[in-house]
Amino acid sequence: MRNMSFDDINPDDVPDIKDLNIDVTKPKREKILSVLESGQNPYFIKSGNTLVKIGFASTNRTIEEALESLVQMKW
């Protein structure tokens, strides 16, 4: 699924981010399993009419660290 492109995806089959229901009280592992077991492609999401492809780097850096670096570069 990671190698799929926008041309391979039917936007009508991709859930909108506002419709996702993830139990934030569960541990991280259970939240990930819930998304994977849903049968939906975890690499694509919609925000309104915008289709977004999500990518993950092969590093130990967390999303929080990446966002912090981004903010520091911008301001």
C-alpha positions as CSV (number, residue, x, y, z in Angstrom):
1,M,0.0,0.0,0.0
2,R,2.9,2.3,0.7
3,N,4.0,2.3,-3.0
4,M,0.5,3.2,-4.3
5,S,0.2,6.6,-6.0
6,F,-2.6,9.0,-6.2
7,D,-3.5,7.5,-9.6
8,D,-4.0,4.1,-7.9
9,I,-6.5,5.5,-5.3
10,N,-10.2,6.1,-5.7
11,P,-10.8,9.2,-3.6
12,D,-14.3,8.0,-2.7
13,D,-12.8,5.0,-0.9
14,V,-10.5,7.2,1.3
15,P,-11.9,8.3,4.7
16,D,-12.0,11.9,5.7
17,I,-9.9,12.7,8.7
18,K,-12.9,14.2,10.4
19,D,-14.7,10.8,10.3
20,L,-11.8,8.9,11.9
21,N,-12.6,7.6,15.4
22,I,-9.5,6.5,17.2
23,D,-9.7,5.8,20.9
24,V,-6.9,8.1,22.2
25,T,-7.1,6.4,25.6
26,K,-5.7,3.1,24.2
27,P,-1.9,2.5,24.1
28,K,-0.1,3.4,21.0
29,R,0.2,-0.2,19.8
30,E,-3.5,-0.8,20.0
31,K,-4.3,2.5,18.2
32,I,-2.0,1.4,15.3
33,L,-3.5,-2.1,15.2
34,S,-7.0,-0.6,15.1
35,V,-6.1,1.5,12.0
36,L,-4.4,-1.4,10.3
37,E,-7.3,-3.8,11.0
38,S,-9.8,-1.4,9.6
39,G,-8.8,-2.6,6.1
40,Q,-8.3,0.9,4.8
41,N,-5.0,2.1,3.3
42,P,-3.2,3.8,6.2
43,Y,-1.1,5.9,3.8
44,F,-4.0,8.0,2.4
45,I,-6.5,10.3,4.1
46,K,-8.7,13.1,2.9
47,S,-9.1,16.5,4.4
48,G,-12.2,17.9,2.8
49,N,-11.6,17.6,-1.0
50,T,-7.9,17.2,-0.6
51,L,-6.3,13.8,-0.8
52,V,-3.2,13.4,1.3
53,K,-0.5,10.7,1.1
54,I,1.2,10.1,4.4
55,G,4.9,9.0,4.5
56,F,7.1,7.8,7.2
57,A,10.9,8.1,7.4
58,S,13.1,5.2,8.5
59,T,14.6,7.1,11.4
60,N,14.2,7.1,15.2
61,R,13.1,10.7,15.1
62,T,9.6,11.2,16.5
63,I,6.8,13.3,14.9
64,E,7.1,15.7,17.8
65,E,10.9,16.2,17.1
66,A,10.2,16.7,13.4
67,L,7.5,19.3,14.1
68,E,9.7,21.1,16.6
69,S,12.5,21.3,14.0
70,L,10.1,22.7,11.5
71,V,8.8,25.4,13.8
72,Q,12.4,26.4,14.7
73,M,13.3,26.7,11.1
74,K,10.2,28.8,10.3
75,W,10.5,31.2,13.2
